[in-house]
Amino acid sequence: MRTLEKSVRQSISLPPRVARRVQALAQRKNASASSVIVDLIETGLDAQDQEKKRFLDLVDRLARSTNAAEQKHLKEELARLTFGG
């Protein structure tokens, strides 16, 4: 996933509970806390991108659908994605 580009130094503050989890994960992976944080951020960003793609795919399906039952189902799914639940 990583490319060979120059790193940008950032300073972040983590809640103690999160910091402990990051340290524990780093120890299990035999990696640095920084690399674990980078992996977690990349995973979160990828998940957000996938969620956006799923939302846009549902919107596209809704726009093309002529079936009332399917439209209702797609609207409900979009509402869940938008408002949770």
DRENKEDREN-290309 format. One record per atom (N, C-alpha, C): residue in three letters; y, z, x; residue number from 1. Coordinates in nm, 2 decimals. Atoms other than C-alpha are relative to their C-alpha. Example, Ala and Ser with C-alpha at 12.3 -4.5 7.8 and 13.67 -1.06 7.14 Angstrom:
<sites>
["ALA",[-0.12,0.00,0.09],1]
["ALA",[-0.45,0.78,1.23],1]
["ALA",[0.12,0.00,0.09],1]
["SER",[-0.11,0.00,-0.09],2]
["SER",[-0.11,0.71,1.37],2]
["SER",[0.11,0.08,-0.08],2]
</sites>
This chain:
<sites>
["MET",[-0.12,0.00,0.08],1]
["MET",[0.00,0.00,0.00],1]
["MET",[0.13,0.00,0.09],1]
["ARG",[-0.12,-0.01,-0.09],2]
["ARG",[0.24,0.08,0.28],2]
["ARG",[0.02,-0.12,0.08],2]
["THR",[-0.04,0.12,-0.08],3]
["THR",[0.43,-0.19,0.46],3]
["THR",[0.06,0.06,0.13],3]
["LEU",[-0.05,-0.04,-0.13],4]
["LEU",[0.55,-0.17,0.82],4]
["LEU",[0.15,-0.01,-0.01],4]
["GLU",[-0.15,0.00,0.00],5]
["GLU",[0.92,-0.10,0.74],5]
["GLU",[0.05,0.13,0.04],5]
["LYS",[-0.06,-0.12,-0.06],6]
["LYS",[1.15,0.15,0.88],6]
["LYS",[0.01,0.11,-0.11],6]
["SER",[-0.01,-0.11,0.10],7]
["SER",[1.13,0.49,0.70],7]
["SER",[0.14,0.05,-0.02],7]
["VAL",[-0.13,-0.06,0.03],8]
["VAL",[1.43,0.65,0.53],8]
["VAL",[-0.03,0.15,-0.01],8]
["ARG",[0.02,-0.15,0.01],9]
["ARG",[1.46,1.02,0.59],9]
["ARG",[0.07,0.05,-0.12],9]
["GLN",[-0.05,-0.07,0.12],10]
["GLN",[1.50,1.22,0.27],10]
["GLN",[-0.03,0.15,0.01],10]
["SER",[0.03,-0.15,0.00],11]
["SER",[1.53,1.59,0.22],11]
["SER",[-0.02,0.03,-0.15],11]
["ILE",[0.02,-0.04,0.14],12]
["ILE",[1.38,1.73,-0.10],12]
["ILE",[-0.04,0.14,-0.01],12]
["SER",[0.05,-0.14,0.02],13]
["SER",[1.32,2.07,-0.24],13]
["SER",[-0.11,0.00,-0.11],13]
["LEU",[0.12,0.00,0.09],14]
["LEU",[0.99,2.14,-0.41],14]
["LEU",[-0.01,0.14,-0.06],14]
["PRO",[0.04,-0.13,0.06],15]
["PRO",[0.91,2.43,-0.65],15]
["PRO",[-0.12,0.05,0.08],15]
["PRO",[0.11,-0.06,-0.08],16]
["PRO",[0.68,2.67,-0.47],16]
["PRO",[-0.14,-0.04,-0.04],16]
["ARG",[0.14,0.04,0.06],17]
["ARG",[0.38,2.59,-0.70],17]
["ARG",[-0.03,-0.15,0.05],17]
["VAL",[0.03,0.14,-0.04],18]
["VAL",[0.42,2.21,-0.62],18]
["VAL",[-0.02,0.00,0.15],18]
["ALA",[0.02,0.00,-0.14],19]
["ALA",[0.46,2.28,-0.25],19]
["ALA",[-0.13,0.05,0.04],19]
["ARG",[0.14,-0.05,-0.03],20]
["ARG",[0.14,2.48,-0.24],20]
["ARG",[-0.10,-0.10,-0.03],20]
["ARG",[0.09,0.11,0.04],21]
["ARG",[-0.04,2.20,-0.42],21]
["ARG",[0.00,-0.11,0.10],21]
["VAL",[-0.01,0.11,-0.10],22]
["VAL",[0.09,1.94,-0.17],22]
["VAL",[-0.06,0.05,0.13],22]
["GLN",[0.06,-0.05,-0.12],23]
["GLN",[-0.01,2.16,0.12],23]
["GLN",[-0.15,0.00,-0.01],23]
["ALA",[0.15,0.00,0.02],24]
["ALA",[-0.36,2.21,-0.02],24]
["ALA",[-0.06,-0.14,0.01],24]
["LEU",[0.05,0.14,0.00],25]
["LEU",[-0.40,1.84,-0.08],25]
["LEU",[0.00,-0.06,0.14],25]
["ALA",[-0.02,0.05,-0.14],26]
["ALA",[-0.27,1.76,0.27],26]
["ALA",[-0.12,0.05,0.09],26]
["GLN",[0.11,-0.06,-0.08],27]
["GLN",[-0.53,2.00,0.42],27]
["GLN",[-0.13,-0.06,-0.03],27]
["ARG",[0.12,0.06,0.04],28]
["ARG",[-0.81,1.85,0.22],28]
["ARG",[-0.02,-0.14,0.05],28]
["LYS",[0.00,0.14,-0.04],29]
["LYS",[-0.71,1.50,0.32],29]
["LYS",[0.01,-0.01,0.15],29]
["ASN",[-0.03,-0.01,-0.14],30]
["ASN",[-0.64,1.61,0.68],30]
["ASN",[0.12,-0.09,0.03],30]
["ALA",[-0.12,0.08,-0.02],31]
["ALA",[-0.30,1.45,0.65],31]
["ALA",[0.12,0.09,0.00],31]
["SER",[-0.12,-0.08,0.00],32]
["SER",[0.06,1.56,0.67],32]
["SER",[0.05,0.01,-0.15],32]
["ALA",[-0.06,-0.01,0.13],33]
["ALA",[0.25,1.69,0.37],33]
["ALA",[0.09,-0.12,-0.04],33]
["SER",[-0.09,0.11,0.02],34]
["SER",[0.50,1.41,0.41],34]
["SER",[-0.08,-0.13,-0.05],34]
["SER",[0.07,0.12,0.04],35]
["SER",[0.23,1.14,0.38],35]
["SER",[-0.06,0.02,-0.14],35]
["VAL",[0.05,-0.03,0.13],36]
["VAL",[0.08,1.31,0.08],36]
["VAL",[0.11,-0.02,-0.11],36]
["ILE",[-0.11,0.02,0.09],37]
["ILE",[0.42,1.32,-0.09],37]
["ILE",[0.03,-0.15,-0.02],37]
["VAL",[-0.02,0.14,0.01],38]
["VAL",[0.47,0.95,-0.01],38]
["VAL",[-0.11,-0.06,-0.09],38]
["ASP",[0.11,0.05,0.09],39]
["ASP",[0.13,0.87,-0.17],39]
["ASP",[0.02,0.04,-0.14],39]
["LEU",[-0.02,-0.05,0.14],40]
["LEU",[0.20,1.08,-0.48],40]
["LEU",[0.12,-0.08,-0.06],40]
["ILE",[-0.11,0.07,0.05],41]
["ILE",[0.54,0.91,-0.52],41]
["ILE",[-0.04,-0.14,-0.03],41]
["GLU",[0.04,0.14,0.02],42]
["GLU",[0.39,0.56,-0.48],42]
["GLU",[-0.09,-0.01,-0.12],42]
["THR",[0.09,0.00,0.11],43]
["THR",[0.12,0.64,-0.73],43]
["THR",[0.08,0.02,-0.13],43]
["GLY",[-0.09,-0.02,0.12],44]
["GLY",[0.38,0.77,-0.98],44]
["GLY",[0.08,-0.12,-0.03],44]
["LEU",[-0.08,0.12,0.03],45]
["LEU",[0.60,0.46,-0.94],45]
["LEU",[-0.09,-0.11,-0.05],45]
["ASP",[0.10,0.10,0.05],46]
["ASP",[0.29,0.24,-0.98],46]
["ASP",[-0.03,0.02,-0.15],46]
["ALA",[0.03,-0.04,0.14],47]
["ALA",[0.20,0.43,-1.30],47]
["ALA",[0.11,-0.04,-0.09],47]
["GLN",[-0.11,0.04,0.09],48]
["GLN",[0.55,0.38,-1.44],48]
["GLN",[0.01,-0.15,-0.02],48]
["ASP",[0.00,0.14,0.01],49]
["ASP",[0.54,0.01,-1.36],49]
["ASP",[-0.11,-0.05,-0.10],49]
["GLN",[0.11,0.04,0.09],50]
["GLN",[0.20,-0.02,-1.54],50]
["GLN",[0.03,0.04,-0.15],50]
["GLU",[-0.04,-0.04,0.13],51]
["GLU",[0.34,0.17,-1.84],51]
["GLU",[0.10,-0.09,-0.06],51]
["LYS",[-0.11,0.10,0.04],52]
["LYS",[0.64,-0.06,-1.86],52]
["LYS",[-0.07,-0.13,-0.04],52]
["LYS",[0.07,0.12,0.03],53]
["LYS",[0.41,-0.36,-1.84],53]
["LYS",[-0.08,0.00,-0.13],53]
["ARG",[0.07,-0.01,0.13],54]
["ARG",[0.19,-0.23,-2.12],54]
["ARG",[0.09,0.00,-0.12],54]
["PHE",[-0.10,0.00,0.11],55]
["PHE",[0.49,-0.16,-2.34],55]
["PHE",[0.05,-0.15,-0.03],55]
["LEU",[-0.04,0.14,0.02],56]
["LEU",[0.62,-0.52,-2.28],56]
["LEU",[-0.10,-0.09,-0.05],56]
["ASP",[0.11,0.08,0.06],57]
["ASP",[0.28,-0.67,-2.35],57]
["ASP",[-0.02,0.03,-0.15],57]
["LEU",[0.01,-0.03,0.14],58]
["LEU",[0.26,-0.48,-2.68],58]
["LEU",[0.12,-0.06,-0.08],58]
["VAL",[-0.11,0.06,0.07],59]
["VAL",[0.61,-0.60,-2.77],59]
["VAL",[-0.02,-0.15,-0.02],59]
["ASP",[0.03,0.15,0.01],60]
["ASP",[0.51,-0.96,-2.69],60]
["ASP",[-0.11,-0.03,-0.11],60]
["ARG",[0.11,0.02,0.10],61]
["ARG",[0.19,-0.92,-2.90],61]
["ARG",[0.06,0.02,-0.14],61]
["LEU",[-0.06,-0.02,0.13],62]
["LEU",[0.40,-0.78,-3.19],62]
["LEU",[0.08,-0.12,-0.04],62]
["ALA",[-0.08,0.12,0.03],63]
["ALA",[0.64,-1.07,-3.17],63]
["ALA",[-0.08,-0.12,-0.04],63]
["ARG",[0.08,0.11,0.03],64]
["ARG",[0.36,-1.32,-3.19],64]
["ARG",[-0.09,0.02,-0.11],64]
["SER",[0.09,-0.03,0.11],65]
["SER",[0.15,-1.15,-3.45],65]
["SER",[0.04,-0.04,-0.14],65]
["THR",[-0.03,0.04,0.14],66]
["THR",[0.13,-1.28,-3.80],66]
["THR",[-0.08,0.09,-0.10],66]
["ASN",[0.09,-0.09,0.08],67]
["ASN",[-0.13,-1.02,-3.92],67]
["ASN",[0.07,0.13,-0.03],67]
["ALA",[-0.08,-0.13,0.04],68]
["ALA",[0.03,-0.73,-4.11],68]
["ALA",[-0.07,0.12,0.05],68]
["ALA",[0.07,-0.11,-0.05],69]
["ALA",[-0.25,-0.49,-4.01],69]
["ALA",[0.02,0.02,0.15],69]
["GLU",[-0.02,-0.01,-0.14],70]
["GLU",[-0.22,-0.58,-3.65],70]
["GLU",[0.14,0.04,0.04],70]
["GLN",[-0.14,-0.04,-0.02],71]
["GLN",[0.16,-0.55,-3.67],71]
["GLN",[0.02,0.15,-0.01],71]
["LYS",[-0.01,-0.15,0.02],72]
["LYS",[0.13,-0.20,-3.81],72]
["LYS",[-0.06,0.08,0.11],72]
["HIS",[0.07,-0.07,-0.11],73]
["HIS",[-0.12,-0.10,-3.54],73]
["HIS",[0.09,-0.01,0.13],73]
["LEU",[-0.08,0.02,-0.12],74]
["LEU",[0.11,-0.24,-3.26],74]
["LEU",[0.13,0.08,-0.01],74]
["LYS",[-0.12,-0.08,0.02],75]
["LYS",[0.41,-0.07,-3.41],75]
["LYS",[-0.03,0.15,0.03],75]
["GLU",[0.05,-0.13,-0.02],76]
["GLU",[0.22,0.26,-3.41],76]
["GLU",[-0.02,0.03,0.15],76]
["GLU",[0.03,-0.01,-0.14],77]
["GLU",[0.11,0.21,-3.05],77]
["GLU",[0.13,0.00,0.08],77]
["LEU",[-0.13,0.00,-0.07],78]
["LEU",[0.47,0.13,-2.94],78]
["LEU",[0.07,0.13,-0.03],78]
["ALA",[-0.06,-0.13,0.03],79]
["ALA",[0.59,0.44,-3.12],79]
["ALA",[-0.06,0.11,0.08],79]
["ARG",[0.06,-0.10,-0.09],80]
["ARG",[0.34,0.65,-2.93],80]
["ARG",[0.05,-0.01,0.14],80]
["LEU",[-0.04,0.02,-0.14],81]
["LEU",[0.44,0.50,-2.60],81]
["LEU",[0.15,0.05,0.01],81]
["THR",[-0.14,-0.03,-0.01],82]
["THR",[0.81,0.55,-2.68],82]
["THR",[0.03,0.15,-0.03],82]
["PHE",[-0.03,-0.14,0.04],83]
["PHE",[0.81,0.90,-2.85],83]
["PHE",[-0.11,0.10,0.04],83]
["GLY",[0.11,-0.09,-0.04],84]
["GLY",[0.48,1.04,-2.72],84]
["GLY",[-0.08,0.03,-0.12],84]
["GLY",[0.08,-0.04,0.11],85]
["GLY",[0.21,1.19,-2.93],85]
["GLY",[-0.13,-0.06,0.00],85]
</sites>
